Amino acid sequence: MVELAAYDRRGLFMGGLVVISLDRRHVLVGLGAGLIAARSAHAQSVSADIAQRLSEAEQAGRVFGLHALLVSQGGKLLVEHYEKGNDEARGRPLGEVAFAPNVLHDLRSVSKSIVGLAYGIALAEGKVPPPEAKLYEQFPEYSDLASQPGRDRLTIHNVLSMTLGFEWDEISIPYGSPANSENAMDDAPDRFRFILERPVVSEPGAKWIYCGGATALLGRLIAKGTGDELPAYCKRVLFDPLQFGAFEWHRDQHGDPIAASGLRLLPPDLLKIGQMMLAGGTWNGHQIVPSEWVKRVATPTVTIDGDFKYGYHWYVGTRPDGAPSDPPRFIAGIGWGGQRLHVVPGRDVVVVIHCGNYGRANGEQRGVINAVLTEVVLPSFVSRM
């Protein structure tokens, strides 16, 4: 059986770190003066239960390609599990990587949810337009596009909720294809003109169309309004207050940060984002993200499928995507390859999942995430409520 570490991180990194090999995988265990010797019975039970279920799910082939699994409840880290596996840095092969708390991992489209939070901070500072503002008025350099039919009704709300109604396809066309809309945007001589000139194919606000271009627009508005590049602004208002370690932000061919999918974080730092969301945007007694914005991003604005909905750059649901049962409501950031920040307010639980299933079909990726959530992690908390 796989053993998982269960401890309070506040006492973990006072001393040295060793990696112990257990059953083909590596679990990082903290040693040193700050290590709390006696784990709580709850933490031990959760750790053991999740270890058993994870081992069974991997042996059965329902979970594969897992790189990291972190679980916290009530702000306390209960489970931190890392494995070895092949990885990429936004498509660039990295070979086999031994994952650990100090090893960066792609967020892919979980980056979108981070940008959504940064936009709310900039809005509170008066640096970016509010949701009701007209979209094309914020981009006067593309005034030739503003007069085209249907575009005058588009607002920042449509950008935040991905209800622009633009012709855009990142779902049915593989990311390896130049015809994929995100790839085409990255390859365009002017990514913002590429986005803003997309044909309007549905009524604005009526339909959710997944669109990395929407996040690129938010990143551009943040940069224009604050005078900082997106990575620098996020570092100042989010990452530094949350005491993040290292991070990276990929850039396009023109040197612009890729807002939609370019962020790489340490897994424990991504967990902090979820814990901050549970705390209404606060961290260590400081308001990082305005509490009203935390509520706003988690408020459904459009239905994706059934009870799977979308807020402002965050997914909102009453069950894990595709699960037949009825677990508690969640909010989530979701990224290609099996990246997930899963926040369950009703259980005070945050789950971080990183996988390396970039080359797998979307359905396979979702199947792994669903198995980790519904078979491995959430049963430990449902049974205790």
C-alpha positions as CSV (number, residue, x, y, z in Angstrom):
1,M,0.0,0.0,0.0
2,V,1.2,3.5,-0.7
3,E,1.9,5.6,2.3
4,L,1.0,9.3,2.1
5,A,2.3,12.1,4.3
6,A,-0.2,13.7,6.6
7,Y,1.0,16.8,8.6
8,D,0.6,20.5,9.3
9,R,3.0,22.3,6.8
10,R,3.8,25.0,9.3
11,G,6.1,22.7,11.1
12,L,7.4,20.8,8.1
13,F,10.3,22.6,6.5
14,M,12.3,23.7,9.5
15,G,14.9,20.9,8.9
16,G,16.1,18.8,6.1
17,L,14.1,16.9,3.5
18,V,14.5,13.4,2.3
19,V,12.7,11.4,-0.4
20,I,11.7,7.9,0.6
21,S,10.9,5.3,-2.2
22,L,7.7,3.4,-1.5
23,D,6.2,0.9,-4.0
24,R,7.5,2.6,-7.2
25,R,6.7,6.1,-6.2
26,H,8.2,8.8,-4.1
27,V,6.6,10.5,-1.1
28,L,8.3,13.5,0.4
29,V,8.5,13.3,4.1
30,G,9.7,16.3,6.1
31,L,12.2,15.8,8.9
32,G,13.6,18.3,11.4
33,A,13.0,20.2,14.5
34,G,9.7,21.6,13.3
35,L,8.1,18.3,12.4
36,I,5.1,17.7,14.6
37,A,5.6,14.2,16.0
38,A,2.1,13.2,16.8
39,R,-0.3,13.4,13.8
40,S,-3.9,13.8,14.6
41,A,-6.1,10.7,14.4
42,H,-8.2,12.4,11.7
43,A,-5.1,13.1,9.5
44,Q,-3.8,9.6,10.0
45,S,-7.2,8.1,9.1
46,V,-7.6,10.3,6.0
47,S,-4.0,9.6,4.9
48,A,-4.4,5.8,5.2
49,D,-7.8,5.7,3.6
50,I,-6.7,7.8,0.6
51,A,-3.5,5.8,0.2
52,Q,-5.5,2.5,0.1
53,R,-8.0,3.8,-2.4
54,L,-5.3,5.5,-4.6
55,S,-3.3,2.3,-4.7
56,E,-6.4,0.3,-5.7
57,A,-7.4,2.8,-8.4
58,E,-3.9,2.9,-9.9
59,Q,-3.7,-0.9,-9.9
60,A,-7.1,-1.1,-11.6
61,G,-5.9,1.4,-14.3
62,R,-8.5,4.0,-13.4
63,V,-5.8,6.5,-12.3
64,F,-2.7,6.9,-14.4
65,G,-0.2,9.6,-15.1
66,L,-0.5,11.1,-11.6
67,H,2.2,13.5,-10.6
68,A,0.9,15.1,-7.4
69,L,-2.0,14.9,-5.1
70,L,-2.5,17.4,-2.2
71,V,-5.5,17.6,0.1
72,S,-6.2,20.1,2.9
73,Q,-9.2,20.6,5.2
74,G,-9.7,23.6,7.4
75,G,-6.4,25.1,6.2
76,K,-4.4,22.0,7.4
77,L,-2.5,19.9,4.9
78,L,-3.6,16.3,5.3
79,V,-2.2,14.6,2.3
80,E,0.8,15.4,0.1
81,H,1.8,12.8,-2.4
82,Y,4.2,12.9,-5.3
83,E,5.2,10.4,-8.0
84,K,7.7,10.2,-10.9
85,G,6.5,10.7,-14.4
86,N,7.2,12.3,-17.8
87,D,6.3,15.9,-18.0
88,E,6.2,18.9,-20.3
89,A,6.6,22.7,-19.9
90,R,3.7,23.9,-22.2
91,G,4.6,21.3,-24.8
92,R,8.4,21.2,-24.3
93,P,9.3,17.7,-23.2
94,L,11.1,17.6,-19.8
95,G,11.6,13.8,-19.6
96,E,11.0,12.0,-16.4
97,V,10.6,14.2,-13.4
98,A,10.6,13.3,-9.7
99,F,7.9,15.6,-8.4
100,A,8.2,17.3,-5.0
101,P,7.0,20.5,-3.2
102,N,9.8,22.4,-4.8
103,V,9.3,21.3,-8.4
104,L,7.2,23.5,-10.7
105,H,4.3,22.1,-12.6
106,D,2.3,23.5,-15.5
107,L,-1.2,24.7,-14.6
108,R,-2.3,24.9,-18.2
109,S,-5.8,26.4,-18.1
110,V,-5.9,26.6,-14.3
111,S,-3.9,29.8,-15.2
112,K,-7.3,31.2,-16.3
113,S,-8.7,31.1,-12.8
114,I,-5.6,32.8,-11.4
115,V,-6.0,35.6,-13.9
116,G,-9.7,35.9,-13.0
117,L,-8.7,36.6,-9.4
118,A,-6.1,39.1,-10.4
119,Y,-8.7,40.9,-12.5
120,G,-10.9,41.3,-9.4
121,I,-8.0,42.8,-7.4
122,A,-7.3,45.3,-10.2
123,L,-11.0,46.1,-10.4
124,A,-11.0,47.0,-6.7
125,E,-8.0,49.3,-7.3
126,G,-9.9,51.0,-10.1
127,K,-7.4,49.9,-12.7
128,V,-9.6,47.9,-15.0
129,P,-13.1,48.3,-16.5
130,P,-16.1,46.8,-14.6
131,P,-18.1,43.9,-16.0
132,E,-20.7,46.1,-17.6
133,A,-18.2,48.1,-19.6
134,K,-18.3,47.8,-23.4
135,L,-15.5,45.5,-24.6
136,Y,-14.4,47.4,-27.8
137,E,-14.2,50.7,-26.0
138,Q,-11.3,49.3,-24.0
139,F,-9.4,48.6,-27.2
140,P,-9.5,51.8,-29.3
141,E,-6.5,50.6,-31.3
142,Y,-9.0,48.2,-33.0
143,S,-11.7,50.7,-33.6
144,D,-12.2,49.4,-37.1
145,L,-13.7,46.2,-35.6
146,A,-16.1,47.9,-33.2
147,S,-18.6,48.9,-35.8
148,Q,-19.1,45.3,-37.1
149,P,-22.6,43.9,-36.4
150,G,-23.1,42.3,-33.0
151,R,-19.9,43.6,-31.5
152,D,-21.3,46.7,-29.9
153,R,-23.2,44.6,-27.3
154,L,-20.2,42.8,-26.0
155,T,-19.0,43.6,-22.5
156,I,-16.3,42.7,-20.1
157,H,-18.9,40.4,-18.4
158,N,-18.9,38.3,-21.6
159,V,-15.1,38.1,-21.4
160,L,-15.1,37.0,-17.8
161,S,-17.9,34.4,-18.4
162,M,-16.6,33.2,-21.8
163,T,-20.0,34.1,-23.4
164,L,-18.5,36.3,-26.2
165,G,-20.2,34.2,-28.8
166,F,-17.0,34.2,-30.9
167,E,-16.1,31.4,-33.3
168,W,-13.5,29.6,-31.3
169,D,-12.6,25.9,-31.0
170,E,-10.1,24.5,-28.5
171,I,-12.3,21.5,-27.8
172,S,-12.8,19.5,-30.9
173,I,-9.5,20.4,-32.6
174,P,-6.4,19.0,-30.9
175,Y,-3.9,21.4,-29.3
176,G,-1.2,19.9,-31.5
177,S,-3.0,21.3,-34.6
178,P,-2.4,24.8,-36.0
179,A,-6.2,25.0,-36.6
180,N,-6.8,24.9,-32.8
181,S,-7.9,28.4,-31.9
182,E,-5.4,28.9,-29.1
183,N,-2.5,27.8,-31.3
184,A,-3.7,30.1,-34.1
185,M,-3.9,32.9,-31.6
186,D,-0.3,32.2,-30.4
187,D,0.9,32.1,-34.0
188,A,-0.9,35.3,-35.1
189,P,1.2,38.5,-35.7
190,D,-1.2,40.3,-33.4
191,R,-3.0,38.0,-31.0
192,F,-5.4,40.7,-29.8
193,R,-6.6,41.6,-33.3
194,F,-6.9,37.8,-33.9
195,I,-9.3,37.5,-30.9
196,L,-11.3,40.6,-31.5
197,E,-12.0,40.0,-35.1
198,R,-13.3,36.5,-34.6
199,P,-16.8,36.1,-36.2
200,V,-19.7,36.4,-33.8
201,V,-21.6,33.1,-34.2
202,S,-24.0,33.2,-31.2
203,E,-25.8,35.8,-29.2
204,P,-23.5,37.4,-26.6
205,G,-24.2,36.0,-23.2
206,A,-26.4,33.1,-24.4
207,K,-23.8,30.3,-24.7
208,W,-20.6,29.3,-23.1
209,I,-17.8,28.9,-25.7
210,Y,-14.4,27.9,-24.2
211,C,-12.0,30.6,-25.2
212,G,-8.4,31.2,-24.2
213,G,-8.7,34.4,-26.1
214,A,-11.0,35.8,-23.4
215,T,-8.2,35.3,-20.8
216,A,-5.7,36.9,-23.1
217,L,-8.0,40.0,-23.2
218,L,-8.2,40.1,-19.4
219,G,-4.4,39.9,-19.1
220,R,-4.1,42.7,-21.6
221,L,-6.5,44.9,-19.7
222,I,-4.7,44.2,-16.4
223,A,-1.4,45.2,-18.0
224,K,-2.9,48.4,-19.6
225,G,-4.6,49.5,-16.5
226,T,-1.9,48.7,-13.9
227,G,1.2,49.5,-15.9
228,D,2.6,46.1,-14.9
229,E,3.1,43.0,-17.1
230,L,0.6,40.3,-16.0
231,P,3.3,38.1,-14.2
232,A,4.6,41.1,-12.3
233,Y,1.2,42.2,-11.3
234,C,0.2,38.7,-10.1
235,K,3.4,38.5,-8.2
236,R,2.8,41.8,-6.4
237,V,-0.9,41.3,-5.5
238,L,-1.3,37.5,-5.2
239,F,1.9,35.5,-5.1
240,D,4.0,37.6,-2.7
241,P,1.1,38.1,-0.2
242,L,0.5,34.3,-0.3
243,Q,4.3,33.8,0.2
244,F,4.7,31.8,-3.0
245,G,8.1,30.3,-3.9
246,A,9.4,30.1,-7.5
247,F,7.0,30.4,-10.4
248,E,7.3,30.7,-14.2
249,W,5.1,32.2,-16.9
250,H,5.5,31.1,-20.5
251,R,5.6,33.8,-23.2
252,D,4.5,33.7,-26.8
253,Q,6.7,34.4,-29.9
254,H,6.4,38.1,-29.3
255,G,7.5,37.9,-25.7
256,D,4.0,38.5,-24.3
257,P,3.0,36.3,-21.2
258,I,0.5,33.6,-22.2
259,A,-2.4,34.5,-19.8
260,A,-4.6,31.5,-20.7
261,S,-2.2,28.6,-20.0
262,G,1.3,29.8,-19.3
263,L,1.7,29.7,-15.6
264,R,3.8,27.2,-13.7
265,L,3.5,27.0,-9.9
266,L,4.7,24.8,-7.0
267,P,1.9,22.4,-6.0
268,P,1.7,23.7,-2.4
269,D,1.3,27.2,-3.7
270,L,-1.6,26.3,-5.9
271,L,-3.2,24.7,-2.8
272,K,-2.9,28.1,-1.1
273,I,-5.1,29.7,-3.8
274,G,-7.9,27.2,-2.9
275,Q,-7.4,27.8,0.8
276,M,-7.6,31.5,0.3
277,M,-10.9,31.1,-1.7
278,L,-12.4,29.1,1.3
279,A,-11.4,32.0,3.5
280,G,-13.2,34.6,1.5
281,G,-10.1,35.9,-0.2
282,T,-8.1,36.3,3.0
283,W,-4.7,35.0,4.0
284,N,-3.1,35.3,7.4
285,G,-5.6,37.9,8.3
286,H,-5.1,40.0,5.2
287,Q,-7.7,40.5,2.5
288,I,-5.9,39.5,-0.7
289,V,-8.9,39.2,-3.1
290,P,-12.0,41.2,-2.4
291,S,-14.6,39.0,-0.7
292,E,-17.3,40.2,-3.1
293,W,-15.1,39.2,-6.0
294,V,-14.6,35.7,-4.5
295,K,-18.3,35.3,-4.4
296,R,-18.7,36.7,-7.9
297,V,-16.3,34.4,-9.6
298,A,-18.0,31.4,-7.9
299,T,-21.5,32.5,-8.9
300,P,-22.8,30.6,-12.0
301,T,-23.4,32.8,-15.0
302,V,-23.9,30.3,-17.7
303,T,-24.6,26.5,-18.0
304,I,-22.0,24.3,-19.6
305,D,-23.7,21.0,-19.3
306,G,-26.5,20.1,-16.8
307,D,-25.3,21.2,-13.3
308,F,-21.8,22.0,-14.5
309,K,-21.6,25.8,-14.9
310,Y,-19.2,28.7,-15.2
311,G,-18.7,31.8,-13.2
312,Y,-16.0,34.4,-13.8
313,H,-13.1,32.2,-15.1
314,W,-14.0,29.5,-12.5
315,Y,-16.1,26.3,-13.0
316,V,-19.0,25.8,-10.6
317,G,-20.9,22.6,-10.0
318,T,-22.9,20.5,-7.5
319,R,-20.9,17.4,-8.3
320,P,-17.5,16.5,-9.8
321,D,-17.8,16.6,-13.6
322,G,-19.5,13.5,-14.8
323,A,-20.0,11.8,-11.4
324,P,-23.3,10.0,-11.0
325,S,-23.6,10.6,-7.3
326,D,-24.4,13.8,-5.4
327,P,-21.3,15.2,-3.6
328,P,-21.2,18.7,-2.3
329,R,-21.0,21.8,-4.5
330,F,-17.5,22.7,-5.8
331,I,-15.6,25.5,-7.6
332,A,-12.6,24.6,-9.7
333,G,-9.9,25.6,-12.0
334,I,-9.3,23.0,-14.7
335,G,-6.3,22.5,-17.0
336,W,-5.3,20.3,-19.9
337,G,-3.4,17.1,-19.1
338,G,-5.1,16.6,-15.8
339,Q,-4.6,19.7,-13.8
340,R,-7.2,20.6,-11.2
341,L,-7.7,22.9,-8.3
342,H,-10.9,21.6,-6.7
343,V,-12.5,23.6,-3.8
344,V,-15.4,22.1,-1.8
345,P,-16.8,24.8,0.5
346,G,-19.3,22.5,2.2
347,R,-16.4,20.3,3.4
348,D,-13.8,23.1,3.8
349,V,-11.6,20.9,1.5
350,V,-9.1,21.8,-1.2
351,V,-7.7,19.3,-3.6
352,V,-4.8,19.9,-6.0
353,I,-4.2,17.3,-8.7
354,H,-1.4,17.4,-11.3
355,C,-1.1,14.8,-14.0
356,G,1.0,14.3,-17.2
357,N,-1.8,13.0,-19.5
358,Y,-1.3,15.8,-22.1
359,G,-1.4,13.4,-25.0
360,R,-4.6,11.6,-23.8
361,A,-8.1,12.3,-25.1
362,N,-10.2,14.7,-23.1
363,G,-12.5,12.0,-22.0
364,E,-9.6,9.9,-20.6
365,Q,-8.2,13.0,-18.8
366,R,-11.6,13.6,-17.2
367,G,-11.9,10.0,-16.2
368,V,-8.7,10.1,-14.2
369,I,-9.7,13.3,-12.4
370,N,-13.1,12.0,-11.6
371,A,-11.6,8.8,-10.3
372,V,-9.2,10.7,-8.0
373,L,-12.0,12.9,-6.7
374,T,-14.9,10.5,-6.4
375,E,-13.1,7.3,-5.6
376,V,-10.0,8.3,-3.8
377,V,-10.4,11.7,-2.0
378,L,-13.9,12.8,-1.4
379,P,-15.2,9.6,0.3
380,S,-12.9,10.4,3.3
381,F,-14.8,13.6,3.9
382,V,-18.4,12.6,3.0
383,S,-18.2,9.8,5.5
384,R,-17.2,12.3,8.2
385,M,-20.1,14.7,7.7
